[in-house]
Amino acid sequence: MIYGKMWTVVRPTVGIPLFLGAVAVGSFSVHLALLTNTTWVKGFLEGGQSTKSGAASTAPVAPAAKK
């Protein structure tokens, strides 16, 4: 373990929950920032259709080669 000496200063019963809590708070804050500062995430999560989906269906398709 690279940081084995760290556990002589911080007990694992305190350090591990503190680390996991910091990761959870950081992740929550990033997701909250995405939801509040963008318009496309809410539409995506609600299942809204993209405006580009219609353009993909009108693309020409090459005919299949005959044998």
PDB file of N, CA, C and O in Angstrom:
ATOM      1  N   MET A   1       0.851  -1.172   0.000  1.00  0.00           N
ATOM      2  CA  MET A   1       0.000   0.000   0.000  1.00  0.00           C
ATOM      3  C   MET A   1       0.899   1.238   0.000  1.00  0.00           C
ATOM      4  O   MET A   1       1.807   1.351   0.823  1.00  0.00           O
ATOM      5  N   ILE A   2       0.647   2.141  -0.904  1.00  0.00           N
ATOM      6  CA  ILE A   2       1.512   3.309  -1.069  1.00  0.00           C
ATOM      7  C   ILE A   2       1.408   4.244   0.136  1.00  0.00           C
ATOM      8  O   ILE A   2       2.425   4.710   0.650  1.00  0.00           O
ATOM      9  N   TYR A   3       0.217   4.511   0.575  1.00  0.00           N
ATOM     10  CA  TYR A   3       0.003   5.462   1.667  1.00  0.00           C
ATOM     11  C   TYR A   3      -0.308   4.734   2.978  1.00  0.00           C
ATOM     12  O   TYR A   3      -1.216   5.131   3.709  1.00  0.00           O
ATOM     13  N   GLY A   4       0.421   3.703   3.263  1.00  0.00           N
ATOM     14  CA  GLY A   4       0.184   2.920   4.471  1.00  0.00           C
ATOM     15  C   GLY A   4       0.431   3.700   5.748  1.00  0.00           C
ATOM     16  O   GLY A   4      -0.245   3.466   6.750  1.00  0.00           O
ATOM     17  N   LYS A   5       1.390   4.629   5.736  1.00  0.00           N
ATOM     18  CA  LYS A   5       1.697   5.414   6.937  1.00  0.00           C
ATOM     19  C   LYS A   5       0.609   6.428   7.267  1.00  0.00           C
ATOM     20  O   LYS A   5       0.548   6.934   8.388  1.00  0.00           O
ATOM     21  N   MET A   6      -0.260   6.730   6.286  1.00  0.00           N
ATOM     22  CA  MET A   6      -1.344   7.684   6.548  1.00  0.00           C
ATOM     23  C   MET A   6      -2.258   7.178   7.664  1.00  0.00           C
ATOM     24  O   MET A   6      -2.781   7.973   8.445  1.00  0.00           O
ATOM     25  N   TRP A   7      -2.450   5.865   7.740  1.00  0.00           N
ATOM     26  CA  TRP A   7      -3.368   5.307   8.721  1.00  0.00           C
ATOM     27  C   TRP A   7      -2.796   5.353  10.141  1.00  0.00           C
ATOM     28  O   TRP A   7      -3.502   5.032  11.097  1.00  0.00           O
ATOM     29  N   THR A   8      -1.533   5.746  10.291  1.00  0.00           N
ATOM     30  CA  THR A   8      -1.004   5.971  11.642  1.00  0.00           C
ATOM     31  C   THR A   8      -1.426   7.341  12.162  1.00  0.00           C
ATOM     32  O   THR A   8      -1.377   7.591  13.367  1.00  0.00           O
ATOM     33  N   VAL A   9      -1.841   8.231  11.257  1.00  0.00           N
ATOM     34  CA  VAL A   9      -2.300   9.574  11.638  1.00  0.00           C
ATOM     35  C   VAL A   9      -3.823   9.623  11.681  1.00  0.00           C
ATOM     36  O   VAL A   9      -4.409  10.175  12.612  1.00  0.00           O
ATOM     37  N   VAL A  10      -4.461   9.038  10.659  1.00  0.00           N
ATOM     38  CA  VAL A  10      -5.923   9.033  10.560  1.00  0.00           C
ATOM     39  C   VAL A  10      -6.390   7.593  10.674  1.00  0.00           C
ATOM     40  O   VAL A  10      -5.918   6.718   9.948  1.00  0.00           O
ATOM     41  N   ARG A  11      -7.309   7.355  11.580  1.00  0.00           N
ATOM     42  CA  ARG A  11      -7.834   5.993  11.746  1.00  0.00           C
ATOM     43  C   ARG A  11      -8.703   5.619  10.547  1.00  0.00           C
ATOM     44  O   ARG A  11      -9.427   6.468  10.026  1.00  0.00           O
ATOM     45  N   PRO A  12      -8.644   4.364  10.101  1.00  0.00           N
ATOM     46  CA  PRO A  12      -9.465   3.935   8.967  1.00  0.00           C
ATOM     47  C   PRO A  12     -10.960   4.077   9.226  1.00  0.00           C
ATOM     48  O   PRO A  12     -11.729   4.281   8.286  1.00  0.00           O
ATOM     49  N   THR A  13     -11.383   3.973  10.472  1.00  0.00           N
ATOM     50  CA  THR A  13     -12.806   4.112  10.788  1.00  0.00           C
ATOM     51  C   THR A  13     -13.279   5.545  10.602  1.00  0.00           C
ATOM     52  O   THR A  13     -14.482   5.790  10.503  1.00  0.00           O
ATOM     53  N   VAL A  14     -12.354   6.493  10.553  1.00  0.00           N
ATOM     54  CA  VAL A  14     -12.704   7.893  10.304  1.00  0.00           C
ATOM     55  C   VAL A  14     -12.364   8.255   8.861  1.00  0.00           C
ATOM     56  O   VAL A  14     -13.159   8.916   8.193  1.00  0.00           O
ATOM     57  N   GLY A  15     -11.208   7.837   8.371  1.00  0.00           N
ATOM     58  CA  GLY A  15     -10.726   8.244   7.055  1.00  0.00           C
ATOM     59  C   GLY A  15     -11.529   7.704   5.898  1.00  0.00           C
ATOM     60  O   GLY A  15     -11.813   8.433   4.948  1.00  0.00           O
ATOM     61  N   ILE A  16     -11.900   6.444   5.959  1.00  0.00           N
ATOM     62  CA  ILE A  16     -12.630   5.835   4.842  1.00  0.00           C
ATOM     63  C   ILE A  16     -14.030   6.433   4.692  1.00  0.00           C
ATOM     64  O   ILE A  16     -14.391   6.810   3.577  1.00  0.00           O
ATOM     65  N   PRO A  17     -14.835   6.542   5.747  1.00  0.00           N
ATOM     66  CA  PRO A  17     -16.137   7.200   5.574  1.00  0.00           C
ATOM     67  C   PRO A  17     -16.018   8.670   5.168  1.00  0.00           C
ATOM     68  O   PRO A  17     -16.850   9.175   4.415  1.00  0.00           O
ATOM     69  N   LEU A  18     -14.998   9.348   5.658  1.00  0.00           N
ATOM     70  CA  LEU A  18     -14.789  10.744   5.284  1.00  0.00           C
ATOM     71  C   LEU A  18     -14.460  10.857   3.794  1.00  0.00           C
ATOM     72  O   LEU A  18     -14.978  11.738   3.107  1.00  0.00           O
ATOM     73  N   PHE A  19     -13.610   9.978   3.303  1.00  0.00           N
ATOM     74  CA  PHE A  19     -13.259   9.975   1.883  1.00  0.00           C
ATOM     75  C   PHE A  19     -14.481   9.651   1.016  1.00  0.00           C
ATOM     76  O   PHE A  19     -14.744  10.341   0.031  1.00  0.00           O
ATOM     77  N   LEU A  20     -15.217   8.613   1.377  1.00  0.00           N
ATOM     78  CA  LEU A  20     -16.399   8.236   0.595  1.00  0.00           C
ATOM     79  C   LEU A  20     -17.470   9.320   0.637  1.00  0.00           C
ATOM     80  O   LEU A  20     -18.165   9.551  -0.352  1.00  0.00           O
ATOM     81  N   GLY A  21     -17.602   9.980   1.778  1.00  0.00           N
ATOM     82  CA  GLY A  21     -18.554  11.090   1.877  1.00  0.00           C
ATOM     83  C   GLY A  21     -18.147  12.255   0.990  1.00  0.00           C
ATOM     84  O   GLY A  21     -19.001  12.886   0.365  1.00  0.00           O
ATOM     85  N   ALA A  22     -16.855  12.547   0.928  1.00  0.00           N
ATOM     86  CA  ALA A  22     -16.371  13.626   0.066  1.00  0.00           C
ATOM     87  C   ALA A  22     -16.605  13.307  -1.408  1.00  0.00           C
ATOM     88  O   ALA A  22     -16.951  14.195  -2.188  1.00  0.00           O
ATOM     89  N   VAL A  23     -16.421  12.058  -1.788  1.00  0.00           N
ATOM     90  CA  VAL A  23     -16.684  11.648  -3.165  1.00  0.00           C
ATOM     91  C   VAL A  23     -18.169  11.788  -3.483  1.00  0.00           C
ATOM     92  O   VAL A  23     -18.529  12.264  -4.559  1.00  0.00           O
ATOM     93  N   ALA A  24     -19.028  11.381  -2.560  1.00  0.00           N
ATOM     94  CA  ALA A  24     -20.467  11.474  -2.786  1.00  0.00           C
ATOM     95  C   ALA A  24     -20.923  12.932  -2.893  1.00  0.00           C
ATOM     96  O   ALA A  24     -21.732  13.259  -3.761  1.00  0.00           O
ATOM     97  N   VAL A  25     -20.422  13.802  -2.032  1.00  0.00           N
ATOM     98  CA  VAL A  25     -20.790  15.218  -2.076  1.00  0.00           C
ATOM     99  C   VAL A  25     -20.285  15.856  -3.371  1.00  0.00           C
ATOM    100  O   VAL A  25     -20.997  16.647  -3.989  1.00  0.00           O
ATOM    101  N   GLY A  26     -19.072  15.522  -3.780  1.00  0.00           N
ATOM    102  CA  GLY A  26     -18.538  16.055  -5.025  1.00  0.00           C
ATOM    103  C   GLY A  26     -19.338  15.618  -6.241  1.00  0.00           C
ATOM    104  O   GLY A  26     -19.624  16.423  -7.127  1.00  0.00           O
ATOM    105  N   SER A  27     -19.697  14.346  -6.279  1.00  0.00           N
ATOM    106  CA  SER A  27     -20.484  13.828  -7.385  1.00  0.00           C
ATOM    107  C   SER A  27     -21.862  14.478  -7.435  1.00  0.00           C
ATOM    108  O   SER A  27     -22.345  14.847  -8.505  1.00  0.00           O
ATOM    109  N   PHE A  28     -22.486  14.613  -6.280  1.00  0.00           N
ATOM    110  CA  PHE A  28     -23.800  15.244  -6.213  1.00  0.00           C
ATOM    111  C   PHE A  28     -23.738  16.688  -6.689  1.00  0.00           C
ATOM    112  O   PHE A  28     -24.623  17.137  -7.417  1.00  0.00           O
ATOM    113  N   SER A  29     -22.707  17.417  -6.289  1.00  0.00           N
ATOM    114  CA  SER A  29     -22.606  18.818  -6.687  1.00  0.00           C
ATOM    115  C   SER A  29     -22.367  18.968  -8.186  1.00  0.00           C
ATOM    116  O   SER A  29     -22.883  19.904  -8.797  1.00  0.00           O
ATOM    117  N   VAL A  30     -21.593  18.062  -8.792  1.00  0.00           N
ATOM    118  CA  VAL A  30     -21.379  18.119 -10.238  1.00  0.00           C
ATOM    119  C   VAL A  30     -22.681  17.839 -10.980  1.00  0.00           C
ATOM    120  O   VAL A  30     -23.003  18.533 -11.944  1.00  0.00           O
ATOM    121  N   HIS A  31     -23.426  16.837 -10.545  1.00  0.00           N
ATOM    122  CA  HIS A  31     -24.688  16.519 -11.207  1.00  0.00           C
ATOM    123  C   HIS A  31     -25.712  17.636 -11.011  1.00  0.00           C
ATOM    124  O   HIS A  31     -26.468  17.944 -11.932  1.00  0.00           O
ATOM    125  N   LEU A  32     -25.745  18.227  -9.859  1.00  0.00           N
ATOM    126  CA  LEU A  32     -26.665  19.342  -9.619  1.00  0.00           C
ATOM    127  C   LEU A  32     -26.305  20.535 -10.496  1.00  0.00           C
ATOM    128  O   LEU A  32     -27.193  21.201 -11.028  1.00  0.00           O
ATOM    129  N   ALA A  33     -25.023  20.810 -10.652  1.00  0.00           N
ATOM    130  CA  ALA A  33     -24.593  21.908 -11.513  1.00  0.00           C
ATOM    131  C   ALA A  33     -24.982  21.647 -12.966  1.00  0.00           C
ATOM    132  O   ALA A  33     -25.387  22.574 -13.668  1.00  0.00           O
ATOM    133  N   LEU A  34     -24.866  20.409 -13.424  1.00  0.00           N
ATOM    134  CA  LEU A  34     -25.277  20.082 -14.789  1.00  0.00           C
ATOM    135  C   LEU A  34     -26.778  20.279 -14.982  1.00  0.00           C
ATOM    136  O   LEU A  34     -27.215  20.800 -16.009  1.00  0.00           O
ATOM    137  N   LEU A  35     -27.554  19.865 -14.002  1.00  0.00           N
ATOM    138  CA  LEU A  35     -29.003  20.004 -14.133  1.00  0.00           C
ATOM    139  C   LEU A  35     -29.459  21.454 -14.113  1.00  0.00           C
ATOM    140  O   LEU A  35     -30.405  21.814 -14.814  1.00  0.00           O
ATOM    141  N   THR A  36     -28.805  22.281 -13.325  1.00  0.00           N
ATOM    142  CA  THR A  36     -29.267  23.668 -13.193  1.00  0.00           C
ATOM    143  C   THR A  36     -28.683  24.590 -14.256  1.00  0.00           C
ATOM    144  O   THR A  36     -29.273  25.636 -14.526  1.00  0.00           O
ATOM    145  N   ASN A  37     -27.554  24.253 -14.869  1.00  0.00           N
ATOM    146  CA  ASN A  37     -26.905  25.168 -15.801  1.00  0.00           C
ATOM    147  C   ASN A  37     -27.022  24.772 -17.266  1.00  0.00           C
ATOM    148  O   ASN A  37     -26.486  25.472 -18.125  1.00  0.00           O
ATOM    149  N   THR A  38     -27.696  23.687 -17.578  1.00  0.00           N
ATOM    150  CA  THR A  38     -27.866  23.292 -18.969  1.00  0.00           C
ATOM    151  C   THR A  38     -29.342  23.089 -19.262  1.00  0.00           C
ATOM    152  O   THR A  38     -30.141  22.857 -18.354  1.00  0.00           O
ATOM    153  N   THR A  39     -29.695  23.179 -20.530  1.00  0.00           N
ATOM    154  CA  THR A  39     -31.092  22.969 -20.914  1.00  0.00           C
ATOM    155  C   THR A  39     -31.311  21.580 -21.503  1.00  0.00           C
ATOM    156  O   THR A  39     -32.421  21.052 -21.442  1.00  0.00           O
ATOM    157  N   TRP A  40     -30.268  20.986 -22.071  1.00  0.00           N
ATOM    158  CA  TRP A  40     -30.454  19.717 -22.761  1.00  0.00           C
ATOM    159  C   TRP A  40     -30.515  18.526 -21.822  1.00  0.00           C
ATOM    160  O   TRP A  40     -31.079  17.496 -22.192  1.00  0.00           O
ATOM    161  N   VAL A  41     -29.953  18.625 -20.611  1.00  0.00           N
ATOM    162  CA  VAL A  41     -29.937  17.469 -19.705  1.00  0.00           C
ATOM    163  C   VAL A  41     -31.355  17.142 -19.231  1.00  0.00           C
ATOM    164  O   VAL A  41     -31.732  15.972 -19.163  1.00  0.00           O
ATOM    165  N   LYS A  42     -32.131  18.165 -18.906  1.00  0.00           N
ATOM    166  CA  LYS A  42     -33.505  17.915 -18.454  1.00  0.00           C
ATOM    167  C   LYS A  42     -34.326  17.259 -19.552  1.00  0.00           C
ATOM    168  O   LYS A  42     -35.080  16.322 -19.288  1.00  0.00           O
ATOM    169  N   GLY A  43     -34.187  17.740 -20.774  1.00  0.00           N
ATOM    170  CA  GLY A  43     -34.908  17.129 -21.890  1.00  0.00           C
ATOM    171  C   GLY A  43     -34.464  15.700 -22.144  1.00  0.00           C
ATOM    172  O   GLY A  43     -35.286  14.840 -22.458  1.00  0.00           O
ATOM    173  N   PHE A  44     -33.182  15.445 -22.010  1.00  0.00           N
ATOM    174  CA  PHE A  44     -32.667  14.093 -22.212  1.00  0.00           C
ATOM    175  C   PHE A  44     -33.199  13.141 -21.143  1.00  0.00           C
ATOM    176  O   PHE A  44     -33.607  12.022 -21.455  1.00  0.00           O
ATOM    177  N   LEU A  45     -33.195  13.578 -19.893  1.00  0.00           N
ATOM    178  CA  LEU A  45     -33.665  12.710 -18.817  1.00  0.00           C
ATOM    179  C   LEU A  45     -35.169  12.486 -18.862  1.00  0.00           C
ATOM    180  O   LEU A  45     -35.653  11.465 -18.373  1.00  0.00           O
ATOM    181  N   GLU A  46     -35.918  13.425 -19.443  1.00  0.00           N
ATOM    182  CA  GLU A  46     -37.362  13.266 -19.574  1.00  0.00           C
ATOM    183  C   GLU A  46     -37.742  12.441 -20.797  1.00  0.00           C
ATOM    184  O   GLU A  46     -38.912  12.104 -20.975  1.00  0.00           O
ATOM    185  N   GLY A  47     -36.771  12.115 -21.638  1.00  0.00           N
ATOM    186  CA  GLY A  47     -37.041  11.292 -22.809  1.00  0.00           C
ATOM    187  C   GLY A  47     -37.449  12.094 -24.017  1.00  0.00           C
ATOM    188  O   GLY A  47     -38.059  11.547 -24.935  1.00  0.00           O
ATOM    189  N   GLY A  48     -37.130  13.385 -24.049  1.00  0.00           N
ATOM    190  CA  GLY A  48     -37.462  14.223 -25.191  1.00  0.00           C
ATOM    191  C   GLY A  48     -36.701  13.803 -26.424  1.00  0.00           C
ATOM    192  O   GLY A  48     -35.578  13.306 -26.338  1.00  0.00           O
ATOM    193  N   GLN A  49     -37.326  14.006 -27.587  1.00  0.00           N
ATOM    194  CA  GLN A  49     -36.680  13.622 -28.836  1.00  0.00           C
ATOM    195  C   GLN A  49     -35.743  14.721 -29.291  1.00  0.00           C
ATOM    196  O   GLN A  49     -36.006  15.906 -29.085  1.00  0.00           O
ATOM    197  N   SER A  50     -34.670  14.324 -29.899  1.00  0.00           N
ATOM    198  CA  SER A  50     -33.679  15.254 -30.419  1.00  0.00           C
ATOM    199  C   SER A  50     -34.193  15.893 -31.702  1.00  0.00           C
ATOM    200  O   SER A  50     -34.963  15.272 -32.435  1.00  0.00           O
ATOM    201  N   THR A  51     -33.778  17.123 -31.981  1.00  0.00           N
ATOM    202  CA  THR A  51     -34.172  17.777 -33.220  1.00  0.00           C
ATOM    203  C   THR A  51     -33.401  17.222 -34.398  1.00  0.00           C
ATOM    204  O   THR A  51     -33.820  17.406 -35.541  1.00  0.00           O
ATOM    205  N   LYS A  52     -32.290  16.550 -34.160  1.00  0.00           N
ATOM    206  CA  LYS A  52     -31.485  15.979 -35.230  1.00  0.00           C
ATOM    207  C   LYS A  52     -31.971  14.598 -35.645  1.00  0.00           C
ATOM    208  O   LYS A  52     -31.493  14.067 -36.649  1.00  0.00           O
ATOM    209  N   SER A  53     -32.901  13.997 -34.912  1.00  0.00           N
ATOM    210  CA  SER A  53     -33.331  12.645 -35.235  1.00  0.00           C
ATOM    211  C   SER A  53     -34.096  12.600 -36.552  1.00  0.00           C
ATOM    212  O   SER A  53     -34.031  11.590 -37.253  1.00  0.00           O
ATOM    213  N   GLY A  54     -34.819  13.661 -36.913  1.00  0.00           N
ATOM    214  CA  GLY A  54     -35.531  13.699 -38.173  1.00  0.00           C
ATOM    215  C   GLY A  54     -34.594  13.823 -39.350  1.00  0.00           C
ATOM    216  O   GLY A  54     -34.883  13.294 -40.424  1.00  0.00           O
ATOM    217  N   ALA A  55     -33.486  14.505 -39.178  1.00  0.00           N
ATOM    218  CA  ALA A  55     -32.538  14.692 -40.261  1.00  0.00           C
ATOM    219  C   ALA A  55     -31.852  13.384 -40.630  1.00  0.00           C
ATOM    220  O   ALA A  55     -31.494  13.190 -41.792  1.00  0.00           O
ATOM    221  N   ALA A  56     -31.667  12.510 -39.702  1.00  0.00           N
ATOM    222  CA  ALA A  56     -30.998  11.239 -39.979  1.00  0.00           C
ATOM    223  C   ALA A  56     -31.881  10.324 -40.820  1.00  0.00           C
ATOM    224  O   ALA A  56     -31.361   9.527 -41.601  1.00  0.00           O
ATOM    225  N   SER A  57     -33.203  10.418 -40.680  1.00  0.00           N
ATOM    226  CA  SER A  57     -34.085   9.527 -41.425  1.00  0.00           C
ATOM    227  C   SER A  57     -34.253   9.970 -42.873  1.00  0.00           C
ATOM    228  O   SER A  57     -34.694   9.167 -43.696  1.00  0.00           O
ATOM    229  N   THR A  58     -33.919  11.225 -43.224  1.00  0.00           N
ATOM    230  CA  THR A  58     -34.084  11.692 -44.592  1.00  0.00           C
ATOM    231  C   THR A  58     -32.815  11.530 -45.419  1.00  0.00           C
ATOM    232  O   THR A  58     -32.789  11.935 -46.581  1.00  0.00           O
ATOM    233  N   ALA A  59     -31.780  10.959 -44.856  1.00  0.00           N
ATOM    234  CA  ALA A  59     -30.521  10.771 -45.572  1.00  0.00           C
ATOM    235  C   ALA A  59     -30.714   9.724 -46.676  1.00  0.00           C
ATOM    236  O   ALA A  59     -31.379   8.711 -46.457  1.00  0.00           O
ATOM    237  N   PRO A  60     -30.130   9.966 -47.877  1.00  0.00           N
ATOM    238  CA  PRO A  60     -30.289   8.984 -48.955  1.00  0.00           C
ATOM    239  C   PRO A  60     -29.541   7.694 -48.646  1.00  0.00           C
ATOM    240  O   PRO A  60     -28.474   7.700 -48.033  1.00  0.00           O
ATOM    241  N   VAL A  61     -30.125   6.604 -49.083  1.00  0.00           N
ATOM    242  CA  VAL A  61     -29.532   5.292 -48.847  1.00  0.00           C
ATOM    243  C   VAL A  61     -29.117   4.723 -50.204  1.00  0.00           C
ATOM    244  O   VAL A  61     -29.893   4.752 -51.159  1.00  0.00           O
ATOM    245  N   ALA A  62     -27.915   4.216 -50.281  1.00  0.00           N
ATOM    246  CA  ALA A  62     -27.413   3.643 -51.544  1.00  0.00           C
ATOM    247  C   ALA A  62     -28.158   2.336 -51.837  1.00  0.00           C
ATOM    248  O   ALA A  62     -28.407   1.544 -50.928  1.00  0.00           O
ATOM    249  N   PRO A  63     -28.514   2.114 -53.110  1.00  0.00           N
ATOM    250  CA  PRO A  63     -29.221   0.873 -53.443  1.00  0.00           C
ATOM    251  C   PRO A  63     -28.296  -0.340 -53.282  1.00  0.00           C
ATOM    252  O   PRO A  63     -27.080  -0.246 -53.449  1.00  0.00           O
ATOM    253  N   ALA A  64     -28.899  -1.453 -52.959  1.00  0.00           N
ATOM    254  CA  ALA A  64     -28.128  -2.685 -52.771  1.00  0.00           C
ATOM    255  C   ALA A  64     -27.676  -3.217 -54.132  1.00  0.00           C
ATOM    256  O   ALA A  64     -28.395  -3.086 -55.123  1.00  0.00           O
ATOM    257  N   ALA A  65     -26.501  -3.807 -54.175  1.00  0.00           N
ATOM    258  CA  ALA A  65     -25.978  -4.364 -55.424  1.00  0.00           C
ATOM    259  C   ALA A  65     -26.706  -5.644 -55.782  1.00  0.00           C
ATOM    260  O   ALA A  65     -26.990  -6.475 -54.920  1.00  0.00           O
ATOM    261  N   LYS A  66     -27.006  -5.792 -57.070  1.00  0.00           N
ATOM    262  CA  LYS A  66     -27.701  -7.004 -57.537  1.00  0.00           C
ATOM    263  C   LYS A  66     -26.689  -8.074 -57.880  1.00  0.00           C
ATOM    264  O   LYS A  66     -25.576  -7.772 -58.310  1.00  0.00           O
ATOM    265  N   LYS A  67     -27.081  -9.339 -57.688  1.00  0.00           N
ATOM    266  CA  LYS A  67     -26.190 -10.459 -57.980  1.00  0.00           C
ATOM    267  C   LYS A  67     -26.429 -10.979 -59.364  1.00  0.00           C
ATOM    268  O   LYS A  67     -25.769 -11.927 -59.790  1.00  0.00           O
TER     269      LYS A  67
END
